[in-house]
Every structure is written in structure tokens, then in C-alpha cells.
Amino acid sequence: MIELAGVGKKFPNSTVALEGISTSIAAGEFVALLGPSGCGKSTLLRLLAGLESPSEGEIAWPGGAPAAGEIGFVFQDATLMPWATAAENVYLPLRLRGKSRADTKSTVQSALRQVGLADFASAKPASLSGGMKMRVSIARALVSEPKLLLMDEPFAALDEFTRFKLQADLREVWQRSGKTIVFVTHSIYEAAYLATRVLVMSPRPGRVAADVTSHVADGPERRMAGDYTAFVRQLTETLREVMPL
């Protein structure tokens, strides 16, 4: 789906955020970008979204670049409109594309249903928990039926219980929809639980220090499985080689 060849990013203040990123992402993969703060994970995500341009190298789309609405982006903060209901927040991308509220009502409701908020369509952000706000943000990203979903540490600010629940729900959405997901995290446990592949990034300037494929079996006890524990250990050892822990 995506080919990156020698991609680098240097900002006007001379900070080199990324250097020599060469990798590919296949359709339907769940790829985690794992590394310490400041290693360029979010910058790489913004390059994939087209929000920034690389200073060097090339990002190619062999099957054709995504059209408007075919890339969904979920930020670390839910960034909801406080005066609008959950349904109105989810409707926003469709409204910006000129689609009417009446014609998209069922689509919005379906997106809310995917994240378990079908009964909260009329609720405003002030009445929602942090986890529910993030669910609305994810539904907003899903409502346009994107081919690629980019997620920038969306669960970082949540408590552990809510985080575990949303991780499980996200995997279900991914398995059900077959979307391609690129997910930024600095949590080894989160990367090991969610991803089919983990790109371990080195400290700035960010490079892909390791490309590790997951062999963790799916199932309700995924976190307790021996292969999950082994994958966490493998990622920990890989990070230890990349930087002191």
C-alpha cells in the first residue's frame, strides 16, 4: 500500500527528525511505530497523512494515492467540538465534504455503533468520560471509510483499565474492517498487543532500527498468552540494543 524510500525530514530550525526511512506497509496490516519520545514517530505519521512533506526521499503509493477521506487521523487528544453532540462531531468530516446530515445519518450511527457508542449519539463531550471521548474521535476517523487509519498515541492519557478496553475494541474494529492501521506508541506492551508488525525507531534522528513481525495468536486471553510475553521480551531486548533502558 505504501513504499517509503530514504525518507528524511529536516525542520527549518535545522532539527533532523527523520533520516533514511525505508520500509513498506501492506494493505490490511496493523503497524506500530515504537520508540522513545522525540524519535520522530509523530513526524513520520504526519508525512504519511500528507500534513508534512519529506525533506528527502520519497513516499509512494503503488496502488494509487488515497483520495479525500481515504486517510483517517486520530490524535492523542480527542479534539472534539465541545458544543456539538457525539453524532455531530462524527458527522464533521462528511459535512466538510459537502454531504448532508440527512443522507449520512445512518453512516454516522454505524460509526458510533462500531465503537460502542450507539446510545450516546446525543451526548455532548462534557458528559462523556475520557475513554468515551476517544471513542467518538475514532468513530469520526472511521466515518469516511478510510483505507488507512493513522493513530498518534490515542490512548496515552487514559487510565490502564480504559486503555486495555479500547485496545481490545480497536483490534476488533481492525479485524472486522480489514483497514490498514499505523499506530504510534511508546508502550512496548501496547505495541505487542495491537500490532502485526512493530517498527522500532532509534532516538533522533529517527531511523527504523528494527522491523519485528508479531506471531502472537489471537484470542480472548491474548495478554496472558506465552507468545505475547515472548514478544514483549523480544521488543524490550530490541529497544535495549537501540538505546539504553
Helices and strands as residue ranges (DSSP letters): E 2-10, E 16-25, E 30-34, H 41-49, E 56-60, E 71-74, H 86-96, H 101-114, G 118-120, G 125-127, H 130-142, E 148-152, H 160-177, E 180-185, H 188-194, E 197-201, E 208-213, G 222-224, H 226-242
